[in-house]
Amino acid sequence: MSDFVNESVTQRLAGNHYEIDEGNSHIEVNQEIAKATGTGKLLVRICPAQVYSEREDGTIDVEYAACLECGTCLAVAAPGALTWHYPSSGTGIVFREG
């Protein structure tokens, strides 16, 4: 059996490479809509890369550099709660293992 099958998600993700566009997040959370609709809590739970985290006051932080660009957040976010676009050309995730 392949070692890949026995690796954790964290170990698999560590094989990927990220080209970070410093200071230019491709993800923005509308905090008011996210709080009012519960989208913030949902983003924290649903994101496979754990890009989103919640502060004690309910504000959602975004670690955009870890984004897998999978679109899961777009599928679950309430309308207007999330602005998302692909990172600038040449930046973002470079998959090394699938």
Secondary structure, DSSP 4 states (H G I P E B T S, - for coil): --HHHHS-HHHHHHTSEEE--TT--SEEE-HHHHHHHTHHHHHHHH-TT--EEE-TTSPEEE-GGG-----HHHHHSPTTSEEE-PPSTT-EEE-S--
